[in-house]
Amino acid sequence: MVETHLENVSFNIERLKESKAYDPLKLARVINQQRGIYLVDLDHEIIHAKVSGKMMHQATDVMDFPSVGDYVMVEQNQDTTIIHHILKRNSILERKSAGKTADAQVIATNIDYILICMSLNENFSLRRLERYLSISWMSGAIPVIVLTKFDLYNPATRNLELVYSVSSGADVIITSELIEPYYNELETIIKKGMTYALIGSSGVGKSTIINHLIGTRVTETKDIGYKDRGRHVTTSRELFETKEHAYIIDTPGMRELQLDDVDLASTFDDIEALGKSCKFNDCKHEKEPGCKVIEAIQNGIITKERLKSYKTLLKEYAYQKRRQKQKERKLMKASK
């Protein structure tokens, strides 16, 4: 349940002061979101809530609505609980909405750590990991790479070495449900009062991790064979409290992750640093003379695949930004 003591990193002094400005409204935290219906934790009681008519009318973007992890100010009547205000967010994990729109989708807010879950079996994808890192660095939370299913790891794939080569400063934790190190290392970073969001594609073991940390079976897993054992079936975002009174936000499996706001400089710090030493400031890292990135590829320092991933994400991000500007121009014309 929501706690307001100083040990709770997500609930800092500034937010406590902000909440007092909305007396007599009560403080709650959003723990589940299903379309326009919310579940909130209000004074250690889980209740349904909906946004106020004023919030609905004034909203111009999905960011103006509550999301899982938000601290909100609510009014509790006899039959309904109304959300009137969203307190300032200290981090926002978001991605581009599905389809051809340029809208962003808020996955979760007020997160301290993002646990990027990637299995070491056949579901492993280095390029997908780079996408997760790009989004995570931009969120304002601290990314941690959690490698699951170590019991299915084939050392011949060298996947562990590959993860360390692209981790870009993020800690890497190895886990397994069946063999050492189990979840021992993961448990050391789960601290009282902090909020953690788990992201990753379906089947990587997020639900198994959550069930372990909470100490009971609260999310489903589905056995579908040895290689992909434990595909989870989460369909919505939800916040849980662990045995150590930390907060875990589960998210639906995201195999394809389209970009909204990203931090490519942190994810591809090696390429960005090399690029600053290129002979030409506008070097495309293709065939230009004096290109330090191409030189690094030739010397085996970075791979062609990593450079290709960097360029792909760069182009995709630029495209999304153009789409967003077009949308903003249309809204401005419509409002005149």
C-alpha positions in Angstrom: 0.0 0.0 0.0 1.0 3.6 -0.4 3.4 4.8 2.4 4.4 8.4 2.9 7.5 7.9 5.1 10.8 9.3 4.0 12.2 5.9 3.2 9.9 5.9 0.1 12.2 7.3 -2.6 9.3 7.7 -5.1 7.3 9.7 -2.5 9.7 12.6 -1.8 9.3 15.7 0.3 8.4 17.9 -2.7 5.5 15.6 -3.6 4.2 15.6 0.0 4.2 19.4 0.0 2.4 19.4 -3.4 -0.3 17.1 -2.1 -1.0 19.3 0.9 -1.9 22.2 -1.4 -5.0 20.2 -2.5 -6.6 19.7 0.9 -9.2 18.4 1.6 -8.6 16.0 -1.3 -7.0 12.7 -0.3 -3.8 11.2 -1.6 -4.0 7.9 -3.6 -1.8 6.0 -6.0 -3.0 4.4 -9.2 -2.3 0.7 -9.2 -4.3 -0.5 -12.3 -5.6 1.1 -15.4 -8.2 -0.4 -17.8 -9.4 2.2 -20.3 -11.2 4.9 -18.3 -11.5 2.9 -15.1 -8.8 3.0 -12.5 -7.9 1.1 -9.3 -6.3 3.3 -6.7 -4.7 2.6 -3.3 -6.4 5.0 -0.9 -5.5 4.7 2.8 -4.6 1.0 2.4 -7.9 0.2 0.6 -8.1 -0.7 -3.1 -11.0 1.1 -4.7 -12.4 2.0 -8.2 -12.0 5.6 -9.4 -12.6 7.7 -12.4 -11.3 11.1 -13.6 -13.3 14.2 -13.0 -15.3 15.9 -15.8 -13.0 18.9 -15.7 -9.9 16.7 -16.2 -11.6 14.9 -19.1 -12.6 18.2 -20.7 -9.2 19.9 -20.3 -7.1 16.9 -21.4 -5.4 17.4 -24.8 -3.0 14.4 -24.7 -2.8 11.0 -23.2 -0.2 12.4 -20.8 -3.0 14.4 -19.1 -4.6 11.3 -17.8 -3.5 9.2 -14.8 -1.4 6.1 -15.4 -0.1 3.2 -13.3 2.3 4.6 -10.7 0.8 8.1 -10.6 0.1 9.8 -7.2 -3.3 11.5 -7.5 -5.5 13.7 -5.4 -9.0 12.2 -5.1 -12.4 13.1 -3.7 -14.3 10.2 -2.1 -18.0 10.4 -2.1 -20.5 7.9 -0.9 -20.7 5.9 -4.1 -17.7 7.2 -6.3 -14.1 8.2 -6.0 -13.1 11.0 -8.4 -9.5 11.8 -9.5 -9.1 15.6 -9.7 -5.3 16.1 -10.0 -2.1 14.2 -10.9 0.9 15.1 -8.8 4.2 15.9 -10.5 5.9 12.8 -12.0 9.6 12.1 -11.3 9.9 9.6 -14.2 7.8 8.6 -17.1 8.2 5.3 -19.1 6.5 5.7 -22.5 6.5 4.4 -26.0 4.8 5.2 -29.3 1.2 3.9 -29.5 0.5 1.0 -31.8 -0.6 1.9 -35.3 0.3 4.8 -37.5 -0.4 7.6 -35.1 2.3 9.7 -33.5 0.7 9.5 -30.0 2.8 8.4 -27.0 1.6 5.7 -24.7 2.5 6.1 -21.0 3.5 2.7 -19.7 4.1 3.7 -16.0 5.2 6.6 -13.9 7.2 7.5 -10.8 9.6 4.6 -11.3 13.0 4.4 -9.6 14.4 1.4 -11.5 13.4 -0.2 -14.8 14.1 -3.9 -14.9 14.7 -4.8 -18.5 14.0 -8.5 -18.6 15.7 -10.6 -21.4 15.8 -14.4 -21.5 19.0 -16.3 -22.3 17.1 -18.9 -24.4 15.9 -18.6 -28.0 13.9 -15.4 -27.2 17.2 -13.5 -26.8 17.5 -10.4 -29.0 20.4 -7.9 -28.7 18.7 -5.4 -31.0 15.6 -5.4 -28.8 17.7 -4.9 -25.7 19.2 -1.7 -27.3 15.7 -0.4 -27.9 14.7 -1.0 -24.3 17.8 0.7 -23.1 17.1 3.7 -25.3 13.6 4.2 -23.9 14.7 3.5 -20.3 17.5 6.0 -20.2 15.1 8.7 -21.3 12.5 7.9 -18.7 14.3 9.4 -15.7 14.6 6.0 -14.0 17.7 3.8 -13.7 17.7 0.8 -16.1 18.9 -2.6 -14.9 19.3 -5.5 -17.3 17.8 -8.7 -15.8 18.8 -11.8 -17.7 16.4 -14.7 -17.0 16.4 -18.5 -17.6 20.1 -18.9 -17.0 19.4 -22.7 -16.8 18.7 -22.6 -20.5 21.8 -20.7 -21.4 24.1 -22.1 -24.1 27.6 -20.6 -23.6 28.3 -21.2 -27.3 26.0 -18.4 -28.2 28.2 -15.9 -26.2 25.0 -14.0 -25.4 26.3 -13.0 -22.0 29.3 -11.3 -23.5 27.1 -9.6 -26.1 24.9 -8.1 -23.3 27.8 -6.7 -21.5 29.1 -5.2 -24.8 25.9 -3.1 -25.2 24.9 -2.5 -21.6 26.2 1.1 -21.7 26.7 1.5 -17.9 23.5 -0.4 -16.9 24.0 -3.1 -14.3 23.5 -6.7 -15.5 21.8 -9.3 -13.2 21.6 -13.0 -14.0 18.6 -15.0 -12.7 17.2 -18.5 -12.8 14.2 -20.2 -11.3 16.0 -23.6 -11.2 19.7 -23.1 -10.6 22.1 -20.6 -9.0 22.2 -17.7 -8.7 18.4 -18.0 -8.6 17.1 -14.5 -7.7 19.7 -13.7 -5.0 21.3 -10.8 -6.8 18.0 -9.4 -7.9 16.7 -9.3 -4.4 19.7 -7.2 -3.2 18.4 -4.2 -5.3 14.8 -4.4 -4.2 14.5 -1.8 -1.5 11.7 -0.7 0.7 9.6 2.1 -0.7 11.1 2.1 -4.2 9.2 1.5 -7.4 10.4 -0.9 -10.1 8.9 -1.5 -13.5 9.5 -4.7 -15.4 9.6 -4.6 -19.2 10.3 -7.2 -21.8 8.6 -9.4 -24.4 6.2 -12.2 -23.5 7.8 -15.3 -22.2 10.9 -13.9 -20.6 9.9 -14.7 -17.1 8.6 -11.3 -15.7 5.6 -12.9 -14.0 7.8 -15.6 -12.4 10.0 -12.8 -11.0 7.0 -10.9 -9.6 5.5 -14.0 -8.0 8.8 -14.7 -6.3 9.3 -11.1 -5.0 5.8 -10.8 -3.8 5.8 -14.3 -2.2 2.5 -15.4 -3.8 1.1 -16.2 -7.2 -0.4 -13.0 -8.4 0.3 -13.1 -12.1 -0.2 -16.0 -14.5 2.4 -18.0 -16.4 1.7 -20.6 -19.1 4.0 -23.5 -19.8 4.5 -23.9 -23.5 7.5 -26.2 -23.7 11.1 -26.5 -22.6 12.7 -23.8 -24.7 10.3 -21.0 -24.0 9.1 -22.2 -20.6 6.9 -19.9 -18.7 5.3 -17.5 -21.2 3.4 -14.9 -19.2 -0.1 -13.7 -20.1 -0.2 -10.2 -18.6 -2.5 -8.0 -20.5 -2.5 -4.8 -18.5 -0.2 -2.7 -16.3 -0.5 -3.3 -12.6 1.3 -2.3 -9.4 2.1 -4.8 -6.7 3.7 -4.6 -3.3 6.6 -7.0 -2.5 7.5 -8.9 0.7 10.0 -6.1 1.3 7.4 -3.4 0.9 8.8 -2.2 -2.5 6.5 -1.6 -5.4 6.6 -3.6 -8.7 4.8 -2.6 -11.9 4.1 -5.4 -14.3 3.7 -4.5 -18.0 2.3 -6.5 -20.9 4.8 -8.2 -23.1 6.3 -5.9 -25.7 8.1 -7.7 -28.5 8.0 -4.8 -30.9 8.9 -1.5 -29.2 8.4 1.6 -31.3 10.1 4.7 -30.2 8.9 7.9 -28.7 11.4 9.7 -26.5 14.7 7.9 -26.4 18.3 8.5 -25.2 20.5 7.2 -28.0 23.6 9.0 -26.6 23.5 6.8 -23.4 22.6 3.6 -25.2 25.2 4.0 -27.9 27.8 5.9 -26.0 30.6 4.0 -27.7 29.5 5.1 -31.2 28.7 8.6 -30.1 32.2 9.0 -28.5 33.9 7.7 -31.6 31.8 9.9 -33.9 33.1 13.0 -32.1 36.6 12.1 -33.4 35.6 11.6 -37.0 37.3 13.8 -39.6 34.0 15.4 -40.6 31.5 16.8 -38.2 28.6 15.5 -40.3 30.1 12.0 -40.8 27.5 9.4 -41.7 29.8 6.6 -40.7 29.6 5.0 -44.2 32.6 5.6 -46.6 33.9 8.9 -45.4 37.7 9.2 -44.9 38.8 9.5 -41.3 35.7 7.8 -39.9 36.6 6.5 -36.5 33.4 4.4 -36.3 34.2 2.5 -39.4 37.8 2.1 -38.2 36.5 0.6 -34.9 34.4 -1.9 -36.9 37.5 -2.9 -38.9 39.4 -3.4 -35.7 36.7 -5.5 -34.2 35.9 -3.0 -31.4 32.2 -2.6 -32.4 30.1 -4.7 -34.8 28.4 -3.8 -38.1 25.1 -4.9 -36.5 25.4 -2.4 -33.7 26.1 0.5 -36.0 23.1 -0.6 -38.2 20.9 -0.7 -35.1 22.1 2.8 -34.1 21.3 4.2 -37.5 17.9 2.4 -37.6 16.8 3.8 -34.2 18.1 7.3 -35.2 16.0 7.3 -38.4 13.0 6.0 -36.6 13.2 8.6 -33.9 13.6 11.4 -36.4 10.6 10.1 -38.2 8.5 10.0 -35.1 9.5 13.6 -34.3 8.5 14.8 -37.7 5.1 13.0 -37.3 4.7 14.7 -33.9 5.4 18.1 -35.3 2.9 17.6 -38.1 0.3 16.6 -35.5 1.0 19.7 -33.4 0.7 22.0 -36.5 -2.7 20.4 -37.3 -3.9 21.0 -33.8 -2.8 24.6 -33.9 -4.6 25.2 -37.2 -7.7 23.6 -35.8 -7.7 25.7 -32.7 -7.6 29.0 -34.6 
